[in-house]
Amino acid sequence: MTPDWLDIGRLDEIPVRGARTVPVAGGEEIAVFRTGDNRVFALVNRCPHKKGPLSQGIVHGHSVACPLHNWNIALATGEAQGEDKGCTPTVPVRIISGRVLIGRAAALAAA
């Protein structure tokens, strides 16, 4: 691991088709999602529509539904799907030896 990556815990600590959050000092919380096929994505924990907490949404495929107004957000790009418009910032993720790492610079830039 290099200083460019933050170790946020074990993969098995993130529920399948669920999320956990990572606080960022002085900034926005990061939501880390695990899909049914064990892919992991990270986004700033706010919907581009009304700032709903995406970590509390339902993960389906490689998208998450915002719990406030059901906007579907692509986990890979942060883009709203369908007719909805807007984007949530993404954060790079790596899995190394069962540990989840997020990009330090991107996480801090979200602050």
MOLINTA-V530144 format. One record per run of one state. SS is the DSSP state (H for helix, E for strand, - for the rest). FROM is the first residue (numbers start at 0). LEN is the number of residues. If there is no record, write none. Layout:
ss=[SS:SS]
from=[FROM:FROM]
len=[LEN:LEN]
This chain:
ss=[-:E:H:-:E:-:E:-:E:-:H:-:E:-:E:-:E:-:E:-:E:-:E:-:E:-:E:H:-]
from=[0:4:10:13:17:22:29:34:39:44:53:56:57:60:62:65:71:74:78:80:86:87:89:91:92:96:98:103:109]
len=[4:6:3:4:5:7:5:5:5:9:3:1:3:2:3:6:3:4:2:6:1:2:2:1:4:2:5:6:2]
